Amino acid sequence: MKRIGKKGSMRFAAAAVGGVMLAGMLGGFAPESASAEATDVDFARALQYSIYFYDANMCGTDVLENNRYDWRGNCHTYDAEVPLDSTHTNLSESFITQYKAILDPDGDGCVNVEGGFHDAGDHVKFGMPENYAASTLGWGYYEFRDSYVKLGQDSHIETILRYFNDYLMRCTFRDEKGEVIAHCYQVGDGDIDHAYWNSPEIDDMDRPAFFLTGDKPQTDYVVSAAASLAVNYLNFKDTDPDYAAKSLDYAKALFSFAQNHEKQLSDNADGPKGYYRSEKWQDDYVWAAAWLYIATEDKSYLTDAMPYVDYYAPSGWAYCWNDVWSGALTLLGEIDLAHPELDLQNMYRTVQGKTQYEDADFWLQIEKAIDKWMTAYTTPGGYAFLNQWGSARYNTAMQYVTLVYDKYKNNNKPSAYSDWAKGQMEYLMGDNPMDRCYIVGYNEKSAQYPHHRAASGLTKCEDTGKHRYVLYGALVGGPDGQDKHVDTTADYIYNEVTIDYNAAFVGACAGLYAYYGTDDMHVTPDFPPKTGGADQGGNDFWVDAYAVDDLRKTGEGVTKITALMRTDSVKPKTDLS
């Protein structure tokens, strides 16, 4: 079953499901209005919890070392040993032969692309949302670092940022001159992966690796990775200069690859197969160039990017994996304020060849985008709604943009824009007609059935049983245009959770705490709670059994029983004797 959203967003369900709209079962539709108790508003706790979604989606051989959940373990370790051939990769045999020493330096016949994060409730590592999530999380830390530090969340977010960017560097293969010859942008096949509903630790499926090369340069993939690594440099340059320098070196190399090869969309790739098809590369190109200028103050990055700037684009959509124009123009506005000597507006007009052009104030376009969001997309309950597929991701992304706007244009103080963002977040926290919180585990009103294999502990997404683990901080897809929502695991429209949904949400929580944080807002101590898993003395395995069908009506005189084997261990035993 396909998930198709606007702007080319497409994601398949994590399993073939029936009866998606289960309105009468677990969530149902609320009446047009619902009496709600006072909304529990705590931006400190929301920020703390929001980061934990990434622990739940961590992949690779170092999950146990870096993860804060006792119910997650190493998984897809075989991504470190993808057979280097034209069957398990999209590389030609001639390319493999030419660059084998770079792709396979230890000569074991495999290429290492382990690590990174699962996309959603599924376990594919898709390039565009992976890169977007990495750069957006980095942007949030860059702009509102003080919130993370004050609340003691800086160590956690830095672990997540390192895990993202270490993966991007591992997936980038460079020759002796430091030039990029290949970059892995996807691991796993969505058609194969989405046919399963199980925990990642016990996945055993074919996970091919897809690469961009000089023959298939795919600009949006390569520059979006460069953007994340550039902001990673800025976030670590004062605390870990060697690591920061390495990140910047890779960012420059990836952007140089894009500069020196044909500009091309990932839509031409053979890997995505309809998943996350990008509509343009220009926004990612300008986004990356702006970050590289901030990191290096090399004016050539701006000169190179200006011909591709779409000045009016931010009002067309929201900041998201497939449209980072709001982010790109916000960065250009930041640069313009910090370096008036560049005369960035005139640079834009000159490079674009538009001498008779309205004043190219990049902040003006952000203002227009925010104004449109505050007025054009409102539901009856006052929620800014853009699209059914992940409405909360678009909403929180534009919350974040408004908060950054006030940081630079309102002297780091809240305005009517930030007040709007605060109201929208309060809606998502439970002040809405459904009387429901769309942040898993945040309070008693929270959605309880996110579409997530690892957290569910279920063997099929249609199972209406209680989830084994709480997916703290996950932002579910959210309400529709009439403020309605269905809280069922099988509903991947209302209850999808993804690394791109949470990315700007984390930064928005940090910004809201910076502007509206109070003394009675606190993080939860001794978090996350222990689950009683195998390492804490719990049972390794248990069996759920239930009657599937009464066959006595057929005259056979028997009842069919289904028994499901389940585990709470991150390292399931292979010998059950």
N, C-alpha and C positions, 0 to 999 in steps of 0.2 A: 504494500500500500504506500503510495507516494505522498510526500509532503511537499507541496509546491507553494512558495510564497512569491510576493512581488520582488522585483530587482533580481530575479534569477535565483532566489534562494530555493534550493530543493534538497530535501533530506528524506530518506526512506525511514519507515518505522523500524524499530529494533527487532521486530518479529512480525510475521503475518498475523493479523489479529482480526477478530470478528466482533461485531457489536461495539464499535468504538464509542459512540455517544450513549454511555450508560447512565442516563440522567437520573434514573430512579434508584440507583444502587448505592453509591458511596458519597457522591457529592450532590448531584441534582442541581436544579436551577433554583436560585433564591427568588422570593417575590420581588416585586419592583423596588421595595424598600425593606430594610431590616433594621430592627432596633439593635444598636451596638453599644456595648459598654465603652468606657473611655479607652482609646487606642493606646496600646503599649508602645511608646516612642522612645527608643534608646539607640542612638546612632553609634554609640561605642560598641554595644553588643552586636549590632547588625554588621559593623565592620569586621569584628572578630570572627563571626560565624561565616561571613561571605567568603573569606579566604579558604575555608575548609572544604569548599566544594572541589577545589583543585587537588586536595589530598585524595579525595575519592576517585579522581580521574587520572591519577598518576600511573604511568606505564613504565615497564622496563626492569632492568636487573638491579636497580638501586632504590626500589620503592620502599623496602623495609628500612633502609638507612635514612631516608628522607621524609617518610610519611608519619603523620601524627595520629593516624587511626590504627587501632589494633586489629581491625577487621580487613585491612588491605595488606596485600603482600606482593612480592615480585610476580610479574606476569609478562606474557609475550616475550619471554627471555630469548626466544628464538629469532626475534627481530635483530639480534646481534649477529646472527649467522644466516642471513638470507642468501641462498645459493646465487652466485654471480653468473647468471646465464640469461639468455633471452626469453626463458620461460617464466622465471621468477622475478624478472625485472622487465622494464620496457626498453632496455638498452640493446642495441644491435651487437652481434657477436664481434663485428669488426671494431666497434667502439670499445668493447670490453677488452679485446686483445691489445688495442693501442694504449689503454690507460689502466691496465690491470694492476700495475705496481702502485698506482694511486688509490684505486678503489679497494684493493685487497693487499695492503702492505705486508701482512704476515703470511700471505700465500696459501691460506687455507681454503681458497675457492669460494669464499663468502664475503659479503659486504655488511658492515655493521651500521644499522640505522635504529638501534634501540633507544628507548627513553621517550621523553615527551609526554603528551597527555591524550587520553581518549577524547574523542569529539563530544560525546554526549552520554546517553545511556548505552550507546553502542561502543565499539572498541576500535574503530578505524582512526587513524591519525591523518586528518585532512589538512592540507597546507594553508588554505585561506583563513579558516577560523582559528587554526593553531597560531599563525603569525599575528592575526588581529588580536587575539586574546593576550598574547605575549606582549605586544607593543602597548595595548590599552592598559593592562595591569601596570606596566612600567610607567606609562604616562601618569596614572593615578598616584603612584608613589613619588614621581618627580614633582608633581604639583602640590601634593598635600602630605608630604613626608612627615611633618610635625605631628599629624594626627596618629600615624602609625607608631611613631616613637613614643609619644605621650601615653598611648594605650598599651605599649609593650608588644605591638604587632609587627614591628620592623623586622625582627628575626624571621618570623614566619613568612612574610611576603618576600623577603630576600631569598629564602629557600625555594619558593615557587618560581621566582624570576630566574634564578640560576638554573633550575631544572628545565625551564622552557628554553633558555638561551644556550645552555650546554647542548641540548638536543639540536638546535638550529646549526650550531657549529659542527657537531658530529655529522650532520647530514650534508655538510658542504665539503666538497672534495677539491683540493687545490694542487696545482703543480709546483715544481721547484721554484718558480718565480712568484708564487703566491696567487696566481690567477685561478679563478674558479673554472673547473672543467665540467663539473656536474653538481647538482644539488637535488637531494631527495625531498620531494614535496608531498608525498603520500605513502603511507604504509597500511596495507590492508585493502581488501576488496569489499565495497559496501554491499554488493549483491550476496556475497558469501556470508559476511559478518552479520547482516541483519536477519538472517534466517535462524539465528540462535538466540536463546534467552538464558544466559548463565553467567556466573561470575568470571571475571577476566583471568583469575588465577588458574582456572581449569580449562580455559580456551585451548583448543588444539585444532587449528584450521590453517588453511593456506593464506599467508599474508604477503602478497607480492609488494615490491617496492617500485615506485615510479619516480623517475628523474627528469629534470630539465637539463639540457645541454646546449651547446652552441647551435646545433641544428634545430632544437626545439626550445628557444630561450624563455618563453613564458614570463613576460616582464612582471606581471603583478605578483607572482609567487616570489620571485627573487628580490624585488625591492621591498615587499612587505616584511620579508625576513631581515633585510638590511635595516629597516626602521626599528624593529625590536632590538637588534644588537646595538644600534646607535644610542637609543635611550638607555639601554643597559649600561653602556659606558658612563653615561651621565649619573646613573644611580649608584655606581660603584667606584667612581674615579677617586673619591676622597677616602674611602675605607679599604678598598682593595685595588690599588692602581694597576697591578700586573694583570689581574683578571679583566679590569676595565679596558686596558690597552688591547688585550686579545680580542675582546668583543668589538671594539672599534675597528681593529684591523680586518676582521671578518666582514663587518658592515661595509667598509670601503670597498673590499674586494667584490662583494655581491652587487653593490651599486655600480661599480665599474663594469661588471659583466653586463648589466642592463644597458649601460651607456654604449658599450662596444658591440652590441648585437641588435638584430632587428627587434623592434618593439612588437610584442605579440601577446595576445590574450591567452589565459589558461584554458579558455573555451576550446582551443585547438588541441588540448592535451588528450592523451588516450587513457589517462588515469581516472579522472573524476566520474566518467560515465553518467553524467547528469547530476552529480552531487556538487553543490557549491560552484556553479558556473558563474564566473565573473563576467561583468558586462563592460568593463573598462580597466585599463591599467594606469591611466593618467593620474587618478586620485592617489593611488598607492605610490606612484613615482614622486609626486610633489610632497606627499607625506614623508617619505624617506629622505628626500633632499633637504627638507626643512630640519629634520632631526640631525642630519649630518652637518648642516651649517651650524646649528646650536652647539654641536659637539666639537667642531673644528674651527668655526668662524672662517671657513674657506668660501669666499663669495662665489666661486665657480659653481657650487651646488645650486645656489639660487638662480644664477644666470641660466644654467642648464634646465632648471625646472619651469621657469616663467612661461615659456611658450605653451606649456600644457595646462596652465591654471585655468579652471573653469570658475570664473568669478561669481556667477549666480547659482552655482550648484548646491550650496548648503540648504537653500530653501526647497530643493526638490525632494529630499528624502531625509532620513535620520542617520546619524553616525552609526555605522554597523560594519560587519566584515566586508560587505560589498560596496560600501560607500563611505569613505573616510574623508570626504570633502570638508565636513564641519571641523574635523580635527586638523586637516591640512591648513585651512584658512585661519583657524585659531592660532596655530603655530606661526604663520606668516604675520599675524597681528602682534604676537609676542615679540617676534624679531624686529618688527617695525618700531615698537615702543623702546626696545633695548638698544637698537642701533639706528637712530634717526639719520645718521650720516650716510646710510646706504640709500636713502630716498627710495624705499622699496616700491612705493606707488608709481613713481616715475619709471623705475626699472621695469615694472609690469607693463605700463603703457608703451614704453619704447620697444620692448621685446615683442609685444603683441602687435606692434605696428599701428596702434590706435592713438593718434595724437589728440583727436577730439573725443576724449573718453571721459565719462563721469569720474569724479574723484574716486580713485581706487582704494577706498578704505575697507580693508578686509574685515574689520570689526563690524562695519555697517551690515555686511552680509550675514554675519553671525547674529546680529540683532534681529534682522528680518526673519531668519530661520527660527529663532526663539519666539518672536512675536507670533509667527504662524502656528507654531506648536501650542502656544498658550490659548489660541482662539479657534483654530480650524478643525481640530480633531477630538473635541470633547464629547464624552459619553454622557448619558443622563446623570450619572453619579459624579461627574466632574473629572473623569480620568482621561488623560491625553492618549488617544488610541489611534494608531496608524495602520496596523495590519494584524490579522488574526494569528499569524504564525509568530509566536514570541512577542506579543504586544508589550510585555514588561521589559524586554531588552531594549526596544526602541525608546520607551518611556524613560528608563533609567539612564540611557546613553545621553538623551537630551537634557536630563537633570544635570548630568556631569558637565556638559558643555556650558550650561548656564552658570554653574559654580566656578568654572575656570574663567568665564567672562567676567564675573564679579571680582575675581582675584586681580585681574589686570586692569579692568576699566572702572572699577568702583573701589579702588584702594583696599582690596582684600576685605571688603565688608559686604554683608548681604544687602541685596536690593529686592525690588519686587520680583525680579527674575529668580533669585535664590529662594524667596518666599514661595514662589510657585513650585520649585523643585521640592521644597520641604513638604508642601501639601500633597504633592504626587507620591512622595515616599510614604507619607502617613496613610494614604489610600492603600498602598501596597502592603502596609503593615497591619491593615485591618479596618481602617476607617472607610468603609465602602458598603454598598447595598447588600453584598453577599455576607458581610461581617466575617470576611475570610482574609487571612494573611497569606501572601504569596511567596513568603520566605520560609522554606522548610525548617522546622525545628525552632523557629524564633519565638513563638508563643503558642498558647493553647488553640488559637484560631488557625494555625498554620495548615496549609495543604499537607497531607500525610502520604500521598501516593504518587510521588514523582515517577516519571517514566525512565527508570534507571536500573539496569540489571544488577550491578554489584550491590547496591544498597537494598534492593528488594528482597534478596534471599529466596526468591520465588523461581519456579522452573518454567513459568509461562506468564506473560504479562497480563493475560486475562484473569489470572488468579486474583480474587478480591480479598485475600488474606492480608493480615497486618504485615508490614514490611519488617524484615529482620533488623535493619539498621536505620538510624535517622540520618538523612542526608543533610546535615546542618548547613544552613546558609545558601542552599541551592535556590535560585530564583526560577520558579516554574514559569511556563509560558505566559500565564496570566489570563485576565478576563477578556471577553470579546467586546464588541462595540456597544453592547447593551448591558455591560457590567455583570455578565453571567460567566460561570465557570463550572467545569465538571472535574471533580477530584477523584480520578481513577487512574490506575497505573497504565491501563491500556490506551488511554487517550493521549496520544502524542501531539495533539494540537494544543490542548489546554495545559498539559502537564509535562511537556518536554523540558529537559534541563540540559544545558550545553555550556561548553567553555566560553563561547562567545556571548551567551545570554548573561553570564555572571561578570564579564570583564569590566564593563563600565559601571555596573552596579557596585563593585568594590570601591572604585574611585569616588562614586557619588556618596557612599556612606562616609568616606574619609572627608570629603568636602563639607558635607552637612554637619559632621561633628566639628570641623574647624569653625564653622559659622554659628552653629546652634547648640554645641555641646554644653552640657550643664553638669554640676557637681553630682547630681543623682544619676548620671549615666555611667555605667560601669561594664567592663568586660566580665565574663563569667570565670571565676577561679577554677583551677583544677579541671580545665577543659581540654579535650573532649572527655566525656564520661567513659569509663571502661564498659565494654559490651558483654563481658563474661564469655569471651571467645575461648578457643582452645588453649591459648597461652595463659588464660586467666582461670583455668580449671573447668572450663565448660566442656560440653560433649563435642567430640569430633563430628559425629554423625547422628542424625535422627531420621525417622521415616514418617512421612505423612501418607495416610491411606484414606481413600474415600470411594464410595460407589459411583460409578460412572453411568451405568445404564442397567435397568432391571430387565433382564432378558426372559423372565418367566412368561411374558406375554407371547413369546415365540414358541413356548412349549418346551424350551430347553431346561427350565427349572433351575437356572443359575443367575447369579448377580455378578456382573463384571466389576472388578475392583482395580483401581489404579493406585500403585504405591510409588511415592516420590522420595528418593534419597536426597537429603540435604546435609549441608555442613556449615559449621560456624568457624571453621579453621581457615586461616590464610594459606596453610600448607597442607591440603588434603592428603590423606594416606592413599597409597595405591594398592595396598594389601588389606582387604577387609576381612580376612579370615580370622 
